[in-house]
Amino acid sequence: MLTLACSTLCFTQQPLDEALQRIAQLGFRYVDLGVQRWSHVSALGLVQSGEGFAASLQRGLERHNLALSTMNVGLDRNADASLEEQAAAVCALAASHELTAVCINAPANGTSFGAAIVELRQLAAVAARYDVTLCLETHVNCLTEIPALAVRLVESVPNLGLALDPSHFYAGPWQGRDFAATFPHTHIVHLRDAGSTPDKILVPPGQGIVDFSGLLRGLTQIGYAGPLSVEYIDTRVSPEAYDAHVAHVTEMASLAERILAKLQAPFS
């Protein structure tokens, strides 16, 4: 069954427990944990204090009657810990919540295809030990900004999938052309509206050009049953604009719910 989650990246300006409380107050029951250098915890942070963070996270989830449905991870190639160590710490946390897939950042543009495959095979092998599938986020300035290359990457590496963020296919060089070829490889979906230029990678729901009806119809037709994660990142939101930001989170969730109801797609 599809799950509608809210990313903790929507509320990084608040401590984690307050972010979880806000997510629950908005009516969500599922959480997408952002694991980024600029969020509540980083991949390096999980390497250094994974058990401590895991216990704190579990208390917060239980306190607010929430469940973890996925994670959005930025592996840090400049950290003191290796990518394999970071992936192991991330997947250990994921496995403790019985997650089957987590999102990671794709190799940047300029990385040779061969080098990317070598690195991704190593990381995917680490994840396989925890029964977790790593999913490359479709993202501008990365090898996954073009659907065909994103598909080629995941088809070249066992235990690798895609985390589909359509906003990057609209605001980036692909310019909203057909990207249905990514659907069969998709394990995670990020939801936010976008325009046709990089400075409009995140706009209020309904003010962009993302075809959410077509997206969700296409995914449900192939039997997609993973998490749909609302991801309105708050790092650049000013205090005076924060109420509007929160409204965008709820509006995106409501839009997804209406479309899924019309498609008669079961979700929770």
MIPAMAR-371925 format. One line per 2 residues: number of its first residue (from 1); their letters; for each residue z, x, y of N, C-alpha, C. Coordinates in Angstrom, 3 decimals. Atoms other than C-alpha are relative to their C-alpha. Layout:
NUM> A> Z,X,Y,Z,X,Y,Z,X,Y  ...
END
This chain:
1> ML> 0.000,0.839,-1.203,0.000,0.000,0.000,0.000,0.870,1.247  0.009,-0.707,-1.273,-0.764,1.164,3.518,1.375,-0.065,0.650
3> TL> -1.233,0.005,-0.779,2.237,2.184,5.592,-0.321,0.346,1.444  0.195,-0.248,-1.424,2.340,2.055,9.379,1.211,0.776,0.511
5> AC> -1.079,-0.907,-0.402,4.391,4.969,10.675,-0.111,0.346,1.477  -0.018,-0.537,-1.359,5.385,6.393,14.034,0.342,1.476,-0.074
7> ST> -0.257,-1.430,-0.010,5.216,10.117,14.657,1.178,0.336,0.911  -1.073,-0.490,-0.869,8.285,11.885,15.999,-0.566,0.755,1.197
9> LC> 0.634,-0.653,-1.145,5.792,13.670,18.280,-0.124,-0.950,1.180  -0.009,0.966,-1.103,5.847,10.458,20.319,1.241,0.140,0.868
11> FT> -1.282,-0.029,-0.699,9.428,11.254,21.331,0.662,1.376,-0.071  -0.564,-1.354,0.054,9.894,15.022,21.522,0.919,0.304,1.168
13> QQ> -0.869,-0.245,-1.153,11.647,14.747,24.886,1.445,-0.417,-0.278  -1.337,0.428,0.391,14.662,13.280,23.064,0.438,0.778,-1.232
15> PL> -0.464,-0.616,1.254,16.879,14.848,20.379,-0.493,-0.809,-1.198  0.588,0.652,1.161,15.729,14.027,16.872,0.662,-1.326,-0.340
17> DE> -0.659,1.253,0.372,18.367,11.396,16.164,-0.351,-1.116,0.980  0.382,1.017,-0.989,17.546,9.598,19.404,-1.453,-0.414,-0.181
19> AL> 1.394,0.329,0.270,13.846,9.796,18.578,-0.098,-0.960,-1.187  -0.001,0.889,1.160,14.511,8.218,15.177,0.543,-1.379,0.373
21> QR> -0.545,1.283,-0.446,16.625,5.540,16.805,-1.039,-0.795,0.780  1.023,0.683,-0.786,13.836,4.735,19.261,-1.108,-0.538,-0.914
23> IA> 1.036,0.435,0.939,11.286,4.551,16.433,0.438,-1.261,-0.739  -0.516,1.176,0.699,13.499,2.099,14.548,0.079,-1.206,0.927
25> QL> -0.108,1.103,-0.959,14.107,0.009,17.669,-1.354,-0.627,0.302  1.347,0.517,-0.255,10.336,-0.344,18.115,-0.548,-0.790,-1.188
27> GF> 0.390,0.805,1.150,10.162,-1.996,14.694,-0.652,0.761,-1.134  0.567,-0.800,1.083,8.829,0.876,12.595,1.035,0.208,-1.100
29> RY> -0.874,-0.334,1.121,10.256,1.579,9.158,-0.404,1.318,-0.653  0.488,-1.258,0.563,8.257,4.719,8.414,-0.208,1.020,1.110
31> VD> 0.023,-1.092,-0.969,8.264,8.090,10.151,-0.955,1.093,-0.470  0.818,-1.194,0.190,5.708,10.884,10.433,0.721,1.120,0.752
33> LG> -0.775,-1.079,-0.617,7.717,14.057,11.070,-0.922,1.072,0.554  0.745,-1.084,-0.623,6.126,16.445,13.558,0.712,1.322,-0.210
35> VQ> -0.567,-1.333,0.242,6.726,20.053,12.529,-0.866,0.983,0.781  0.773,-0.813,-0.929,5.473,22.055,15.488,0.945,0.903,0.787
37> RW> -0.840,-0.901,-0.801,6.722,24.928,17.634,0.629,-0.722,1.184  -0.461,0.695,-1.199,7.161,22.462,20.514,0.684,-1.319,-0.318
39> SH> -0.634,1.274,0.356,8.783,19.632,18.557,1.424,0.237,-0.492  -1.410,-0.081,0.405,12.163,18.992,16.927,0.264,1.121,-1.005
41> VS> -0.142,-1.092,0.962,11.554,21.571,14.203,-1.380,0.625,-0.202  1.249,-0.717,0.271,8.901,24.197,13.453,-0.045,0.397,-1.469
43> AL> 0.106,-0.485,1.376,7.585,25.527,10.165,0.888,1.221,-0.193  -0.902,-1.157,0.083,9.408,28.795,10.887,1.448,-0.462,-0.045
45> GL> -1.356,0.534,0.024,12.549,26.755,11.586,0.390,-0.499,-1.376  -0.296,0.465,1.355,12.276,25.208,8.134,0.227,1.171,-0.939
47> VQ> -0.228,-1.199,0.805,12.003,28.665,6.595,1.408,0.526,0.236  -1.280,-0.607,-0.360,15.112,29.810,8.439,1.193,-0.899,-0.278
49> SG> -1.152,0.908,0.177,17.294,26.699,8.120,-0.433,-1.325,-0.608  0.546,1.200,0.602,15.475,24.268,5.900,1.043,-0.960,-0.531
51> EG> -1.006,0.876,0.593,18.524,22.938,4.074,0.821,-0.694,1.075  -0.770,0.602,-1.082,20.453,22.370,7.274,-0.785,-1.085,0.710
53> FA> 0.818,1.018,-0.654,17.582,20.541,8.940,-0.221,-1.178,-0.921  0.245,1.078,0.961,16.865,18.548,5.782,1.189,-0.953,-0.052
55> AS> -1.203,0.845,0.050,20.459,17.296,5.697,0.117,-0.828,1.275  -0.063,0.724,-1.271,20.367,16.365,9.392,-1.047,-1.104,0.051
57> LQ> 1.066,0.998,0.028,17.044,14.575,8.954,0.380,-1.167,-0.897  -0.360,1.063,0.933,18.311,12.643,5.947,1.062,-0.914,0.591
59> RG> -1.040,0.834,-0.634,21.385,11.478,7.840,-0.621,-0.917,1.045  0.632,0.807,-1.036,19.223,10.287,10.716,-0.847,-1.116,-0.579
61> LE> 0.829,1.032,0.631,16.796,8.444,8.468,0.868,-1.114,-0.568  -0.893,1.008,0.585,19.624,6.699,6.644,0.695,-0.813,1.082
63> RH> -0.713,0.680,-1.081,21.453,5.871,9.877,-0.873,-1.087,0.631  0.885,0.933,-0.697,18.403,4.111,11.298,-0.912,-0.775,-0.954
65> NL> 0.723,0.773,1.012,17.081,2.624,8.033,-1.491,0.308,0.028  1.380,-0.469,-0.043,13.888,4.683,8.093,-0.324,0.804,-1.252
67> AL> 0.466,-0.844,1.104,11.812,6.467,5.463,-1.088,0.927,0.506  1.040,-0.964,-0.363,9.649,9.555,5.786,-1.257,-0.316,-0.803
69> ST> 1.243,0.321,0.708,5.999,8.796,4.978,-0.974,1.166,-0.011  0.871,-1.168,-0.028,4.259,12.045,5.943,0.524,0.991,1.037
71> MN> -0.380,-1.035,-0.953,4.478,15.198,8.080,-1.256,0.572,0.637  1.099,-0.640,-0.729,2.236,16.801,10.704,0.462,1.402,0.370
73> VG> -0.541,-1.357,-0.032,2.681,20.553,10.429,-0.956,0.967,0.681  0.748,-1.104,-0.587,1.531,23.422,12.601,0.482,1.304,-0.598
75> LD> -0.351,-1.312,0.553,1.659,26.556,10.464,-0.295,1.064,1.055  0.077,-0.988,-1.080,2.213,29.538,12.749,-0.442,1.343,-0.553
77> RN> 0.535,-1.266,0.498,0.025,32.549,12.057,0.629,1.210,0.682  -0.654,-1.100,-0.715,2.093,34.643,14.498,1.503,0.029,-0.228
79> AD> -1.440,0.063,0.261,5.515,33.824,13.055,0.448,1.181,-0.853  -0.560,-1.072,0.822,7.844,36.292,11.341,-0.197,-0.288,-1.483
81> AS> 0.197,0.379,1.397,7.429,34.342,8.093,-1.486,-0.160,-0.291  1.403,0.128,0.389,4.137,34.348,6.192,-0.389,-1.479,-0.068
83> LE> 0.475,1.377,0.138,1.970,31.251,5.974,0.458,-0.598,-1.326  -0.443,0.501,1.306,2.897,30.971,2.281,1.470,-0.390,0.039
85> EQ> -1.418,0.349,-0.126,6.616,31.030,3.118,0.181,-1.286,0.789  -0.081,1.221,-0.798,6.105,28.372,5.777,-0.448,-1.208,-0.820
87> AA> 0.495,1.109,0.813,4.053,26.204,3.423,1.014,-0.390,-1.069  -1.005,0.297,1.028,6.727,26.484,0.734,1.168,-0.782,0.589
89> AV> -1.117,0.704,-0.635,9.477,25.404,3.135,-0.394,-1.423,0.369  0.499,1.331,-0.360,7.374,22.491,4.377,-0.108,-0.883,-1.235
91> CA> 0.213,0.804,1.205,6.472,21.344,0.877,1.292,-0.302,-0.739  -1.305,0.296,0.594,10.042,21.628,-0.350,0.622,-1.216,0.673
93> LA> -0.519,1.166,-0.715,11.098,19.187,2.371,-0.801,-1.242,-0.361  0.847,1.144,0.355,8.137,16.933,1.599,0.347,-0.518,-1.392
95> AS> -0.291,0.409,1.371,8.908,16.910,-2.113,1.347,-0.688,-0.114  -1.327,0.633,0.053,12.543,16.003,-1.458,-0.053,-1.457,0.448
97> HE> 0.205,1.388,-0.420,11.228,12.782,0.129,-1.130,-0.669,-0.790  1.040,0.520,0.894,8.642,12.245,-2.628,-1.326,-0.239,0.732
99> LT> 1.278,0.076,-0.688,5.747,12.774,-0.225,-1.059,0.684,-0.860  1.088,-0.580,0.789,2.417,13.477,-1.890,-0.985,0.780,0.858
101> AV> 0.956,-0.679,-0.878,0.550,14.779,1.178,0.632,0.298,1.347  -0.419,-0.343,-1.354,1.258,16.572,4.446,-1.202,0.574,0.748
103> CI> 1.057,-0.498,-0.878,-1.014,17.422,7.368,0.337,1.417,0.454  -0.163,-1.327,-0.582,-1.534,21.036,8.398,-1.174,0.276,0.944
105> NA> 1.060,-0.389,-0.923,-3.568,22.666,11.153,-1.096,0.759,-0.736  1.154,-0.651,0.628,-7.055,23.751,10.127,-0.255,1.364,0.636
107> PA> 0.381,-1.285,-0.602,-8.391,27.277,10.669,-0.810,-0.207,1.274  0.657,0.128,-1.301,-9.639,27.813,14.208,-1.475,0.347,-0.085
109> NG> 1.399,-0.413,-0.143,-13.272,28.027,15.210,-0.070,1.514,0.150  0.126,-1.448,-0.007,-14.474,31.584,14.780,0.479,0.634,-1.282
111> TS> -0.409,-0.482,1.315,-12.797,31.953,11.399,-1.187,-0.106,-0.943  1.112,0.074,0.942,-15.377,32.821,8.786,0.343,-0.990,-1.104
113> FG> -0.233,0.980,1.057,-15.846,30.196,6.095,0.670,0.658,-1.200  -0.584,-0.692,1.140,-15.046,32.738,3.402,1.476,0.307,0.186
115> AA> -1.407,-0.316,-0.274,-11.802,33.847,5.060,0.847,-1.268,-0.017  -0.726,1.265,0.000,-10.778,30.238,5.574,0.270,-0.472,-1.420
117> IV> -0.161,0.441,1.382,-11.339,29.448,1.899,1.081,0.822,-0.706  -1.011,-0.864,0.631,-9.256,32.424,0.763,1.401,-0.433,0.437
119> EL> -1.310,0.390,-0.515,-6.355,31.423,3.016,0.414,-1.372,-0.522  -0.331,1.368,0.398,-6.519,27.731,2.128,0.279,-0.103,-1.494
121> RQ> -0.301,0.006,1.438,-6.622,28.402,-1.611,1.409,0.499,-0.269  -1.363,-0.515,0.164,-3.432,30.418,-1.311,1.031,-1.054,0.391
123> LA> -0.957,1.002,-0.473,-1.686,27.693,0.684,0.017,-1.219,-0.906  0.070,1.170,0.876,-2.918,24.872,-1.537,0.680,0.271,-1.336
125> AV> -0.672,-0.356,1.252,-1.646,26.736,-4.604,1.515,-0.067,0.162  -1.437,0.127,-0.274,1.798,26.954,-3.004,0.399,-1.469,-0.021
127> AA> -0.323,1.425,-0.078,1.755,23.226,-2.269,-0.033,-0.658,-1.376  0.130,0.595,1.329,0.671,22.406,-5.826,1.271,0.172,-0.823
129> RY> -1.251,-0.205,0.735,3.936,23.847,-7.125,1.015,-1.088,0.320  -0.903,1.088,-0.408,5.678,21.001,-5.265,-0.656,-1.378,-0.173
131> DV> 0.765,1.246,0.176,3.106,18.338,-6.258,-0.344,-0.636,1.345  0.377,0.452,-1.337,2.065,18.087,-2.608,-1.437,0.444,0.270
133> TL> 1.354,-0.337,-0.418,-1.511,17.990,-1.304,-0.006,0.345,1.485  0.146,-0.373,-1.405,-2.207,19.846,1.937,-1.258,-0.665,0.556
135> CL> 1.112,0.728,-0.616,-4.466,17.945,4.341,-0.319,0.612,1.361  0.420,-0.606,-1.260,-6.419,19.663,7.113,-0.242,-1.091,1.035
137> ET> 0.227,0.969,-1.061,-6.292,17.762,10.391,-1.391,0.196,0.594  1.268,-0.071,-0.732,-9.675,16.937,11.907,0.339,0.185,1.474
139> HV> -0.524,-0.405,-1.305,-9.232,18.638,15.256,-1.040,0.822,0.748  0.910,-0.798,-0.812,-11.302,20.032,18.120,0.430,1.466,-0.022
141> NC> -0.196,-1.451,-0.017,-11.656,23.811,18.301,0.433,0.563,-1.355  -0.288,-0.446,1.359,-11.099,24.021,14.550,-1.234,-0.220,-0.875
143> LT> 1.139,0.152,0.895,-13.475,24.240,11.596,-0.205,-1.443,-0.439  0.093,1.406,0.396,-12.782,20.558,10.965,-0.478,-0.911,1.125
145> EI> 0.453,0.860,-1.096,-14.191,19.339,14.305,-1.365,-0.632,-0.292  1.274,0.551,0.453,-17.513,18.658,12.534,0.213,-0.571,-1.402
147> PA> -0.314,0.625,1.291,-17.237,16.180,9.610,-0.572,0.733,-1.213  0.616,-0.629,1.170,-19.681,17.955,7.287,0.715,1.283,-0.402
149> LA> -0.696,-1.243,0.321,-17.850,21.271,7.551,1.407,-0.300,-0.498  -1.320,0.400,0.489,-14.477,19.553,7.123,-0.080,-0.380,-1.478
151> VR> 0.180,0.413,1.394,-15.743,17.979,3.903,-0.305,1.209,-0.877  0.343,-1.193,0.783,-17.223,21.277,2.736,1.249,0.842,-0.290
153> LV> -1.238,-0.762,0.201,-13.861,22.994,3.221,0.837,-0.595,-1.115  -0.914,0.591,0.984,-11.849,20.497,1.199,-0.640,-0.084,-1.380
155> ES> 0.654,0.014,1.305,-14.458,20.318,-1.548,-0.030,1.385,-0.638  0.019,-1.374,0.507,-14.202,24.106,-1.906,1.362,0.477,-0.471
157> VP> -1.370,-0.428,0.310,-10.432,24.206,-2.461,0.720,-1.090,-0.786  -0.796,0.979,0.732,-8.459,22.433,-5.191,1.284,-0.350,0.760
159> NL> -1.244,0.475,-0.609,-5.514,20.352,-3.933,-0.033,0.080,1.529  0.138,0.018,-1.452,-6.845,20.116,-0.375,-0.695,-1.297,0.402
161> GL> 0.592,1.235,-0.508,-7.590,16.938,1.573,-0.110,0.049,1.508  0.126,0.106,-1.445,-8.058,15.712,5.121,1.053,-0.936,0.571
163> AL> -0.788,0.895,-0.840,-5.735,14.234,7.718,-0.928,-0.405,1.139  1.041,0.453,-0.920,-8.153,12.151,9.746,0.595,-0.445,1.326
165> DP> -0.340,0.412,-1.363,-7.562,12.029,13.497,-1.313,-0.295,0.708  1.315,0.335,-0.559,-10.605,10.122,14.786,-0.156,0.370,1.466
167> SH> 0.115,-0.289,-1.429,-9.771,10.844,18.433,-0.752,1.302,0.236  0.663,-1.296,-0.156,-11.034,14.404,17.927,-1.491,-0.082,-0.304
169> FY> 1.429,0.198,0.266,-14.347,13.172,16.526,-0.695,-0.728,1.146  0.580,0.679,-1.159,-14.844,11.114,19.693,0.011,0.902,1.235
171> AG> -0.131,-0.813,-1.210,-13.579,13.486,22.400,-0.588,1.399,-0.156  0.543,-1.328,0.267,-14.951,16.615,20.730,-1.511,-0.007,-0.124
173> PW> 1.456,-0.147,0.036,-18.479,17.801,20.013,-0.721,-1.019,-0.878  0.662,0.969,0.872,-19.169,15.158,17.347,-0.344,-1.289,0.739
175> QG> 0.324,1.110,-0.912,-19.102,12.468,20.084,-0.097,-1.364,-0.681  -0.125,1.328,0.567,-18.185,9.534,17.872,-1.079,-0.409,-0.974
177> RD> 1.006,0.362,0.992,-21.119,9.704,15.484,0.673,-0.272,-1.350  -0.547,0.420,1.292,-20.671,8.555,11.882,0.785,1.130,-0.668
179> FA> -0.808,-0.979,0.724,-17.839,10.366,10.095,0.581,-0.600,-1.276  -0.470,0.666,1.216,-17.475,8.091,7.065,0.044,0.944,-1.200
181> AT> -0.030,-0.960,1.112,-18.145,11.097,4.809,1.382,0.590,-0.204  -1.365,-0.536,0.139,-14.560,12.163,5.504,0.937,-0.977,-0.712
183> FP> -0.928,1.012,0.517,-13.056,8.894,4.222,0.480,0.272,-1.428  -0.480,-0.205,1.375,-12.988,9.708,0.473,0.977,1.154,-0.152
185> HT> -0.886,-1.168,0.072,-11.100,12.932,1.219,1.276,-0.188,0.838  -1.091,0.234,-0.942,-8.590,11.344,3.627,1.259,-0.486,-0.705
187> HI> -1.309,0.379,0.554,-4.900,11.151,2.672,0.960,-0.481,1.084  -0.865,0.317,-1.147,-3.375,10.678,6.154,-0.911,-0.368,1.154
189> VH> 0.789,0.392,-1.169,-4.655,8.941,9.294,0.900,-0.025,1.232  -0.704,0.045,-1.284,-3.509,9.488,12.894,-0.697,-1.003,0.912
191> LR> 0.553,1.065,-0.832,-3.974,6.608,15.308,0.329,0.213,1.473  -0.107,0.009,-1.457,-4.570,6.967,19.040,-1.414,-0.154,0.558
193> DA> 1.309,0.212,-0.603,-7.394,6.008,21.368,-0.422,1.245,0.768  0.533,-1.177,-0.694,-9.643,8.549,23.079,-1.296,-0.356,0.690
195> GS> 1.293,0.113,-0.659,-12.593,8.906,25.417,-0.976,0.977,-0.601  1.073,-0.841,0.529,-15.658,11.103,25.061,0.056,1.442,0.491
197> TP> -0.157,-1.365,-0.479,-14.360,14.302,26.691,1.379,0.532,-0.391  -1.272,-0.561,0.459,-11.570,16.723,25.716,1.202,-0.399,0.855
199> DK> -1.125,0.388,-0.839,-9.441,15.705,28.720,0.427,-1.444,-0.249  -0.354,1.378,0.359,-9.434,12.173,27.274,0.243,-0.111,-1.498
201> IL> -0.300,-0.021,1.425,-8.268,13.113,23.794,1.093,-1.006,-0.346  -1.058,0.989,0.199,-5.410,10.643,24.250,0.022,-0.914,1.221
203> VP> -0.010,0.984,-1.076,-5.753,7.481,26.335,0.687,-1.264,-0.513  -0.674,1.220,0.448,-3.947,4.106,26.269,-0.873,-0.818,-0.948
205> PG> 0.768,0.827,0.933,-4.983,1.785,23.435,-0.882,-1.001,0.749  0.928,0.929,-0.627,-8.056,-0.214,24.419,-0.747,0.578,1.172
207> QG> 0.683,-0.614,-1.132,-9.054,2.134,27.235,-0.963,1.113,-0.431  0.898,-1.021,0.521,-10.977,4.508,24.982,-1.147,-0.615,-0.768
209> IV> 1.205,0.443,0.706,-13.933,4.250,22.653,0.135,0.091,-1.514  -0.186,-0.079,1.453,-12.429,4.707,19.182,-0.184,-1.384,-0.607
211> DF> 0.267,1.261,0.692,-13.712,1.967,16.858,1.032,-0.164,-1.113  -1.062,0.142,0.990,-10.447,1.129,15.110,-0.343,-1.041,-1.060
213> SG> 0.389,1.008,0.992,-11.879,-1.970,13.448,-0.912,0.606,-1.052  0.899,-0.641,0.944,-14.697,0.027,11.900,0.708,1.037,-0.850
215> LL> -0.765,-1.028,0.709,-12.330,2.841,10.966,0.818,-0.611,-1.128  -0.893,0.577,1.002,-9.804,0.652,9.169,-0.774,-0.794,-1.045
217> RG> 0.835,0.702,0.975,-12.511,-1.468,7.556,-0.578,0.991,-1.010  0.588,-0.989,0.888,-14.208,1.616,6.170,1.017,0.610,-0.948
219> LT> -1.038,-0.593,0.842,-10.963,3.096,4.882,0.468,-0.970,-1.075  -0.478,0.971,0.989,-9.806,-0.099,3.194,-1.078,-0.283,-1.045
221> QI> 1.073,0.259,0.955,-13.214,-0.587,1.580,-0.060,1.045,-1.103  0.003,-1.026,1.054,-12.841,2.705,-0.275,1.361,0.097,-0.687
223> GY> -1.298,0.040,0.661,-9.252,1.866,-1.254,1.055,0.915,0.572  -1.021,-0.860,-0.620,-7.348,4.052,1.186,1.349,-0.708,-0.002
225> AG> -1.325,0.607,0.071,-3.626,3.442,0.695,1.082,0.949,0.503  -0.956,-0.971,-0.517,-1.950,6.240,2.630,0.614,-0.440,1.308
227> PL> -0.642,0.334,-1.271,0.014,6.381,5.875,-0.979,-0.058,1.163  0.665,0.093,-1.298,-1.368,5.296,9.235,1.068,0.347,1.024
229> SV> -1.053,-0.504,-0.879,0.571,7.227,11.844,-0.388,-0.118,1.469  0.205,0.090,-1.447,0.738,6.226,15.507,0.451,1.313,0.622
231> EY> -0.305,-1.338,-0.514,0.607,9.519,17.422,-0.367,0.102,1.480  0.134,-0.159,-1.455,0.969,9.238,21.190,1.001,1.063,0.436
233> ID> -0.870,-1.144,-0.260,2.364,12.676,22.021,0.535,-0.056,1.427  -0.657,0.211,-1.302,4.844,12.717,24.899,0.258,1.278,0.795
235> TR> -0.376,-1.266,-0.637,4.915,16.394,25.908,-0.346,0.052,1.480  0.403,-0.051,-1.409,3.123,15.773,29.222,0.314,-1.298,0.735
237> VS> -0.335,1.277,-0.627,4.585,12.358,30.004,1.152,0.209,0.981  -1.042,-0.140,-1.017,6.588,12.299,33.248,1.048,-1.092,-0.187
239> PE> -1.050,1.015,0.148,9.908,10.410,33.425,-0.405,-1.364,0.537  0.382,1.282,-0.592,8.410,7.746,35.663,-1.076,-0.724,-0.813
241> AY> 1.052,0.617,0.818,5.592,7.138,33.165,0.452,-0.272,-1.432  -0.442,0.059,1.396,7.772,7.043,30.060,-0.008,-1.418,-0.562
243> DA> 0.037,1.383,0.485,8.061,3.256,29.829,-1.419,-0.393,-0.403  1.395,0.283,0.340,4.276,3.002,29.864,-0.389,0.717,-1.288
245> HV> 0.269,-0.750,1.229,4.109,5.691,27.184,0.525,-0.742,-1.223  -0.585,0.751,1.117,6.446,3.710,24.928,-0.828,-1.247,-0.287
247> AH> 0.846,1.183,0.180,4.296,0.635,25.516,-1.286,0.354,-0.743  1.217,-0.412,0.695,1.237,2.581,24.333,0.256,0.156,-1.498
249> VT> -0.356,-0.134,1.414,3.023,3.374,21.070,0.011,-1.365,-0.675  -0.102,1.333,0.601,3.807,-0.280,20.412,-1.342,-0.725,0.018
251> EM> 1.321,0.637,-0.068,0.358,-1.444,21.546,-0.924,0.529,-1.100  0.831,-0.560,1.059,-1.334,0.943,19.119,0.401,-0.573,-1.352
253> AS> -0.466,0.579,1.260,0.836,-0.325,16.274,-0.428,-1.451,-0.124  0.379,1.411,0.029,0.151,-3.944,17.195,-1.495,-0.162,-0.251
255> LA> 1.442,0.056,0.213,-3.596,-3.288,17.343,-0.332,0.242,-1.467  0.243,-0.294,1.414,-3.545,-1.730,13.876,0.429,-1.169,-0.883
257> ER> -0.495,1.137,0.791,-1.482,-4.629,12.517,-0.967,-1.179,0.066  0.936,1.115,-0.141,-3.916,-7.206,13.899,-1.276,0.237,-0.805
259> IL> 1.224,-0.313,0.734,-6.923,-5.442,12.412,0.246,-0.093,-1.503  -0.301,0.033,1.429,-5.260,-5.015,9.017,0.200,-1.430,-0.491
261> AK> -0.179,1.400,0.378,-4.238,-8.675,8.981,-1.347,-0.694,-0.122  1.342,0.616,0.038,-7.825,-9.700,9.735,-0.767,0.472,-1.236
263> LQ> 0.661,-0.541,1.191,-9.024,-7.440,6.919,0.697,-0.417,-1.275  -0.824,0.402,1.139,-6.360,-8.931,4.638,0.406,1.212,-0.837
265> AP> -0.427,-1.240,0.650,-5.226,-5.402,3.861,1.522,0.047,-0.016  -1.463,-0.031,0.046,-1.613,-5.252,2.641,0.551,1.278,0.616
267> FS> -0.626,-1.165,-0.607,0.617,-2.930,4.655,1.460,-0.292,0.237  -1.419,0.169,-0.311,4.263,-2.345,5.420,0.382,0.984,1.093
END
